[in-house]
Amino acid sequence: MEALLEEHRRYDNVHLGHAVNDCQRTIDLLVSARDTIAAEPQKASIALAKLNNPVKQSFDKIHDDLKAINSIQNKYTKALDKKFKDKTLPDIGNDVLSSQSRLINRAIAMHLLREGQFSVASTFLQEAEPQPDAADGLMQDVRMRGMWERDIANVKLHSEGLQQQFAEMYHILHELKQQRNLDPAIRWARSNSKNLDQRGSNLEFELCRLQFVALYLGYGLHNSPSMGAVRAWEYAKQEFPSFQQRYTKETNQLMGSLVYSANLTASPYRQYFYNDSAWEDVANSFTREFCSLLGLSADSPLYIAATAGAIALPTLVKLRAIMKDKRTEWTTEDELPVDTPLPPGYQFHSIFVCPVSKEQSTETNPPMMMPCGHVICKESLERISKNSRFKCPYCPSESHYQDAKQVYL
């Protein structure tokens, strides 16, 4: 593995700067000769004769540049082939996804959309549109085209809105991560505070708490600890009253830290101010909440599926070898015949059991989330609410049936 890493480091340092510069010099020679011939056509033969040797030398130099680069690329390729033997992927004989090409292509298009590649997503859907096939029959072709036309129309319809939304998200994340500027994120959280509160989110307080810490430590502002404490105190006096009822303990602890401004590193509140992952954690929370309000997961489903598949691949390869030795076939439909260990973040449960009725949810009896964040099945919600205000069976919050939202698993 060490040999491969060494070749990777060499390959990573490869750049085409010299070759590009030599190409540019060749272009400059040709342009100069063209201008000379255009100005004095009678001297064309002389200009071309003078151009012969310099251009040949320039091409030789470009060839030498690319030869060195190709040598490094070939060594890296050989190191990869030596370390990772070329193996045929397992043919499990039960390809569930082969009949779902339209859904897979939509997932790819949505991944491109959330990455900001809007024109690429639209082009992808258009180029992935199935071509007419006489053997399929006219009606089938019309139905397939109709579904794809709706897909393309939906992408185009939402592209402009999604582009603006994601452009805003990327701008806020850039300010937050690169500039240590929390103001855009705080403004966004406040403008969406109602929806965030309904989700039980604490994003706005997390952002304001980190702003308090940033002012306290004086990021890019000053070096005086006492001045940082004063600025943080002024900020807390202005912003924390709105959080006092819900985050009493946290705000009191932050205010108590002001007493230790002269020796904060040795104080009981040190963990609030010297947390290396604080900014990254807040950025992840913001991304998760932003995507949730758009009805999307924080991580791309396509990325999650591809990563989970890569994790499961060794197990499938081993399974295929065992099946081949025992001459058995995989007959389980729509699921793997063996358990595949995945990280906690890649484990999803698509079944919901109502905590009130103890019944499993169905399409006609889906899970419903109340404004307080608790979830019960639709039929249980109807029995409890009786078309009037009702109290949540798990907390003191009151709401109306119309305030509940369906949860899609």
C-alpha angles and dihedrals in degrees: 000000000000091000090053092049090051092052089047091054090051091047091048089057093053114115134169096221096117093044092049092050091049090049090051091051090052090051090049090053092051093046091049091051091048092053091048092051091046091053096042111020092177090067095053095111092050092048092050092048091052089048096055101079098038092050092047091050090047093052090048090053091051090049091052091049093051092043091061091047093048090051092056091045092051092050091049091049091050091049090052092048091048094050099038111041115213106255128177111245113247116271099213093181094228107083103176093176096057091081093046101062092131092056092045091052090049089052090052091048092049090049089054090048094052089048090055095251095130100153090045090052092052092046091047093055092047093050092044091055109121115253121232115272120190092209091060094061129242098267094051090049091050091051092049092048090048092054092048093047089055090048092050091045091051092050092049091044093054098033097087094046093044091046091056092045096049092041087058091048093050091048093051092047091049091052091046099046103030104029100030086230113148098175097092091048092048091049090051092048092051093048088053097036094120094056092042092051091051088055091049090242121164094194096118092053092046090054094047091046090053089047089054089051092047091052091044092054091039101229105206093339110086144327101234113107092202092053090050090052091051093051091047091049092051090049093048092049089055102039110025100067090077089056097043097097097048101032103031096141095047095047092047091052092050092049090047090057090067089076089064097049092122093055107018095152091064095042128106088247097059093113091063093057106034103049111135093199097046096102094043091048092052091047090053091048091050092049091049094050094042092053092043091058088052090052092250133118119252091243125048110262088217091055092047092049094047092047093047089049091052090051091049095045098087090051091050092048090052091045091052091051091051092047090051093051093047092039093231131138133223106247101165109117122228096349141074117261092222134047114258115205110228131176115265091255090061097051114100128175116210096186123085124191115199109240090212104046095022088224127131115250120249136186090269093042103039126172114269125202118215121214090260089062099250117129130214133158122277096247091051089049091052092050093049098042101042087193093297138085114297141180120249110250090227105041139018093259118122125208144152129254091247091059093063120098128208116250117220115208 
